[in-house]
Amino acid sequence: MSRQEEVPQARADLDEPFGPPPSAYPYRCPVCGTALLVNEAIIDVGIGMATFQNEYYPGCMPKVGCPGCHGDTMEYVEQDEESARRALI
């Protein structure tokens, strides 16, 4: 019996089942001025927590925790992602 040779798959083929990388959204803390790009998974958790506490309003982005002042004070900043990345560099 001959063993079939395994052909390595391209990296793009391996990543395809998982979909595109997650999006990041610009957030800024009005208290200490910290600015970050926040992963959409963290935002989804914030929406879930606000929904559980009956504090979520559809269309609103939740506040998330700030690593600078340790409070739930970071708010979504409406701007395109490219200018947000330039501002954080």
Secondary structure, 3 states (H helix, E strand, C coil): CCCCCCCCCCHHHHHHHHCCCCCEEEEECCCCCCEEEEEHHHHHHHHHHHHHCCCCCCCCCCCECCCCCCCCCEEECCCCHHHHHHHHC
